[in-house]
Amino acid sequence: MNRYKQSQMHRSPVTLVIVVSLLLIPASASAYLDPSTGSMLISAIVGLFASLVLALRTYWYRIKSFFRRGRADTHVDD
């Protein structure tokens, strides 16, 4: 019985690898992409790019104002 459990333990990872690899094989899809799909993808990419630029710009100004605030405190007249 001990020998059976050892052989099951060795087969279990192999079986798992085989099942996962079979699940990762793509199945062919018979799908139709109409002409408006391309423009939809382009507008999604442009929107993503614009939102990333806006987020970076916002954080850049916050970082910039944080360091300027530190300088303004050092130049205060006595």
MDTraj code that builds the backbone (N, CA, C; nanometers):
import mdtraj as md
import numpy as np

residues = "MET ASN ARG TYR LYS GLN SER GLN MET HIS ARG SER PRO VAL THR LEU VAL ILE VAL VAL SER LEU LEU LEU ILE PRO ALA SER ALA SER ALA TYR LEU ASP PRO SER THR GLY SER MET LEU ILE SER ALA ILE VAL GLY LEU PHE ALA SER LEU VAL LEU ALA LEU ARG THR TYR TRP TYR ARG ILE LYS SER PHE PHE ARG ARG GLY ARG ALA ASP THR HIS VAL ASP ASP".split()
xyz = np.array([
    [0.0816, -0.1187, 0.0000],
    [0.0000, 0.0000, 0.0000],
    [0.0863, 0.1256, 0.0000],
    [0.1936, 0.1237, 0.0704],
    [0.2836, 0.2376, 0.0746],
    [0.3397, 0.2649, -0.0648],
    [0.3679, 0.1588, -0.1374],
    [0.4215, 0.1732, -0.2725],
    [0.3179, 0.2367, -0.3662],
    [0.1926, 0.2047, -0.3473],
    [0.0862, 0.2608, -0.4302],
    [0.0736, 0.4115, -0.4067],
    [0.0821, 0.4537, -0.2816],
    [0.0729, 0.5965, -0.2505],
    [0.1898, 0.6736, -0.3106],
    [0.3091, 0.6156, -0.3098],
    [0.4246, 0.6829, -0.3678],
    [0.4083, 0.6982, -0.5180],
    [0.3559, 0.5985, -0.5867],
    [0.3383, 0.6085, -0.7311],
    [0.2286, 0.7098, -0.7640],
    [0.1244, 0.7209, -0.6819],
    [0.0194, 0.8192, -0.7016],
    [0.0741, 0.9605, -0.6836],
    [0.1623, 0.9776, -0.5883],
    [0.2199, 1.1093, -0.5650],
    [0.3039, 1.1531, -0.6831],
    [0.3713, 1.0618, -0.7499],
    [0.4541, 1.0973, -0.8647],
    [0.3695, 1.1221, -0.9878],
    [0.2560, 1.0580, -0.9992],
    [0.1706, 1.0774, -1.1157],
    [0.0847, 1.2024, -1.1033],
    [0.0582, 1.2452, -0.9865],
    [-0.0307, 1.3576, -0.9651],
    [0.0208, 1.4876, -1.0286],
    [0.1469, 1.5281, -1.0107],
    [0.1940, 1.6498, -1.0776],
    [0.1965, 1.6356, -1.2296],
    [0.2265, 1.5175, -1.2784],
    [0.2293, 1.4966, -1.4236],
    [0.0895, 1.5108, -1.4799],
    [-0.0065, 1.4547, -1.4127],
    [-0.1453, 1.4666, -1.4566],
    [-0.1896, 1.6120, -1.4530],
    [-0.1501, 1.6825, -1.3510],
    [-0.1851, 1.8241, -1.3393],
    [-0.1254, 1.9047, -1.4537],
    [-0.0011, 1.8775, -1.4874],
    [0.0646, 1.9486, -1.5975],
    [-0.0052, 1.9184, -1.7294],
    [-0.0438, 1.7946, -1.7504],
    [-0.1120, 1.7576, -1.8748],
    [-0.2481, 1.8264, -1.8837],
    [-0.3231, 1.8277, -1.7757],
    [-0.4550, 1.8911, -1.7765],
    [-0.4425, 2.0413, -1.7996],
    [-0.3482, 2.1058, -1.7329],
    [-0.3299, 2.2509, -1.7507],
    [-0.2854, 2.2828, -1.8928],
    [-0.1954, 2.2036, -1.9491],
    [-0.1499, 2.2296, -2.0855],
    [-0.2619, 2.2081, -2.1862],
    [-0.3493, 2.1101, -2.1627],
    [-0.4628, 2.0911, -2.2524],
    [-0.5626, 2.2055, -2.2424],
    [-0.5769, 2.2634, -2.1254],
    [-0.6673, 2.3773, -2.1100],
    [-0.6124, 2.5041, -2.1740],
    [-0.4812, 2.5125, -2.1871],
    [-0.4206, 2.6324, -2.2440],
    [-0.4144, 2.6309, -2.3962],
    [-0.4425, 2.5189, -2.4586],
    [-0.4423, 2.5113, -2.6049],
    [-0.5638, 2.5882, -2.6558],
    [-0.5420, 2.6863, -2.7422],
    [-0.6556, 2.7668, -2.7884],
    [-0.7450, 2.6882, -2.8843],
    [-0.8723, 2.7080, -2.8696],
    [-0.9687, 2.6476, -2.9616],
    [-0.9954, 2.7467, -3.0742],
    [-1.0198, 2.6951, -3.1926],
    [-1.0460, 2.7852, -3.3047],
    [-1.1845, 2.8468, -3.2875],
    [-1.1933, 2.9747, -3.3173],
    [-1.3196, 3.0463, -3.3035],
    [-1.3641, 3.0938, -3.4401],
    [-1.4867, 3.0705, -3.4718],
    [-1.5442, 3.1202, -3.5968],
    [-1.6148, 3.2510, -3.5632],
    [-1.5385, 3.3587, -3.5589],
    [-1.5923, 3.4867, -3.5173],
    [-1.5811, 3.5874, -3.6317],
    [-1.6743, 3.6796, -3.6349],
    [-1.6761, 3.7840, -3.7365],
    [-1.6474, 3.9173, -3.6693],
    [-1.5523, 3.9903, -3.7251],
    [-1.5217, 4.1242, -3.6759],
    [-1.5655, 4.2242, -3.7822],
    [-1.6645, 4.3039, -3.7517],
    [-1.7122, 4.4015, -3.8482],
    [-1.6197, 4.5232, -3.8517],
    [-1.6335, 4.6093, -3.9516],
    [-1.5436, 4.7236, -3.9661],
    [-1.5435, 4.8195, -3.8476],
    [-1.6528, 4.8286, -3.7747],
    [-1.6549, 4.9228, -3.6630],
    [-1.5722, 4.8723, -3.5447],
    [-1.5354, 4.7460, -3.5441],
    [-1.4540, 4.6923, -3.4347],
    [-1.3168, 4.7581, -3.4328],
    [-1.2599, 4.7823, -3.5493],
    [-1.1291, 4.8479, -3.5562],
    [-1.1329, 4.9878, -3.4985],
    [-1.2356, 5.0649, -3.5340],
    [-1.2450, 5.2003, -3.4796],
    [-1.2742, 5.1976, -3.3301],
    [-1.3468, 5.0972, -3.2835],
    [-1.3726, 5.0842, -3.1409],
    [-1.2424, 5.0551, -3.0657],
    [-1.1593, 4.9688, -3.1206],
    [-1.0311, 4.9391, -3.0577],
    [-0.9397, 5.0606, -3.0567],
    [-0.9391, 5.1350, -3.1667],
    [-0.8549, 5.2546, -3.1739],
    [-0.9015, 5.3581, -3.0717],
    [-1.0327, 5.3784, -3.0596],
    [-1.0816, 5.4766, -2.9620],
    [-1.0542, 5.4305, -2.8190],
    [-1.0577, 5.3007, -2.7936],
    [-1.0254, 5.2502, -2.6599],
    [-0.8781, 5.2732, -2.6281],
    [-0.7913, 5.2520, -2.7252],
    [-0.6477, 5.2725, -2.7047],
    [-0.6181, 5.4205, -2.6837],
    [-0.6812, 5.5076, -2.7623],
    [-0.6609, 5.6517, -2.7468],
    [-0.7121, 5.6976, -2.6102],
    [-0.8269, 5.6474, -2.5673],
    [-0.8807, 5.6832, -2.4368],
    [-0.7909, 5.6366, -2.3229],
    [-0.7367, 5.5157, -2.3349],
    [-0.6451, 5.4647, -2.2337],
    [-0.5191, 5.5507, -2.2273],
    [-0.4657, 5.5852, -2.3440],
    [-0.3464, 5.6692, -2.3501],
    [-0.3740, 5.8069, -2.2876],
    [-0.4892, 5.8653, -2.3189],
    [-0.5225, 5.9974, -2.2651],
    [-0.5391, 5.9923, -2.1135],
    [-0.6013, 5.8874, -2.0628],
    [-0.6187, 5.8788, -1.9179],
    [-0.4852, 5.8554, -1.8472],
    [-0.3949, 5.7813, -1.9085],
    [-0.2627, 5.7628, -1.8498],
    [-0.1844, 5.8936, -1.8461],
    [-0.1923, 5.9704, -1.9548],
    [-0.1237, 6.0992, -1.9591],
    [-0.1808, 6.1932, -1.8538],
    [-0.3124, 6.1956, -1.8388],
    [-0.3754, 6.2815, -1.7381],
    [-0.3344, 6.2405, -1.5972],
    [-0.3306, 6.1103, -1.5708],
    [-0.2909, 6.0633, -1.4380],
    [-0.1447, 6.0991, -1.4097],
    [-0.0571, 6.0774, -1.5067],
    [0.0840, 6.1122, -1.4871],
    [0.1023, 6.2611, -1.4668],
    [0.0279, 6.3395, -1.5418],
    [0.0379, 6.4850, -1.5288],
    [-0.0091, 6.5301, -1.3915],
    [-0.1178, 6.4718, -1.3423],
    [-0.1698, 6.5079, -1.2113],
    [-0.0686, 6.4754, -1.1022],
    [-0.0143, 6.3562, -1.1063],
    [0.0827, 6.3186, -1.0035],
    [0.2121, 6.3976, -1.0176],
    [0.2508, 6.4333, -1.1404],
    [0.3712, 6.5137, -1.1593],
    [0.3545, 6.6493, -1.0914],
    [0.2380, 6.7135, -1.1094],
    [0.2163, 6.8441, -1.0476],
    [0.2074, 6.8329, -0.8954],
    [0.1526, 6.7227, -0.8453],
    [0.1483, 6.7039, -0.7003],
    [0.2894, 6.6886, -0.6433],
    [0.3731, 6.6118, -0.7100],
    [0.5114, 6.5932, -0.6647],
    [0.5874, 6.7244, -0.6740],
    [0.5675, 6.7955, -0.7825],
    [0.6350, 6.9229, -0.8035],
    [0.5946, 7.0249, -0.6971],
    [0.4646, 7.0313, -0.6655],
    [0.4194, 7.1272, -0.5639],
    [0.4673, 7.0866, -0.4247],
    [0.4819, 6.9578, -0.3988],
    [0.5330, 6.9124, -0.2699],
    [0.6745, 6.9633, -0.2469],
    [0.7598, 6.9552, -0.3483],
    [0.8977, 7.0009, -0.3326],
    [0.9067, 7.1531, -0.3323],
    [0.8198, 7.2204, -0.4032],
    [0.8208, 7.3665, -0.4005],
    [0.7737, 7.4195, -0.2662],
    [0.6803, 7.3512, -0.2043],
    [0.6326, 7.3911, -0.0728],
    [0.7467, 7.3830, 0.0281],
    [0.8324, 7.2850, 0.0153],
    [0.9473, 7.2725, 0.1034],
    [1.0465, 7.3857, 0.0851],
    [1.0637, 7.4327, -0.0387],
    [1.1536, 7.5447, -0.0653],
    [1.0961, 7.6762, -0.0147],
    [0.9673, 7.6931, -0.0258],
    [0.9036, 7.8192, 0.0161],
    [0.9210, 7.8388, 0.1669],
    [0.9208, 7.7314, 0.2438],
    [0.9386, 7.7425, 0.3881],
    [1.0798, 7.7863, 0.4239],
    [1.1798, 7.7548, 0.3442],
    [1.3180, 7.7906, 0.3750],
    [1.3487, 7.9351, 0.3406],
    [1.2693, 7.9987, 0.2520],
    [1.2958, 8.1363, 0.2098],
    [1.2081, 8.2383, 0.2825],
    [1.1507, 8.2013, 0.3924],
    [1.0653, 8.2931, 0.4701],
    [1.1543, 8.3943, 0.5411],
    [1.1138, 8.5208, 0.5328],
    [1.1920, 8.6257, 0.6004],
    [1.1764, 8.6138, 0.7517],
    [1.2824, 8.6487, 0.8228],
    [1.2787, 8.6406, 0.9687],
    [1.2125, 8.7586, 1.0301],
])
top = md.Topology()
chain = top.add_chain()
for i, resn in enumerate(residues, 1):
    res = top.add_residue(resn, chain, resSeq=i)
    for name in ("N", "CA", "C"):
        top.add_atom(name, md.element.get_by_symbol(name[0]), res)
traj = md.Trajectory(xyz[None], top)
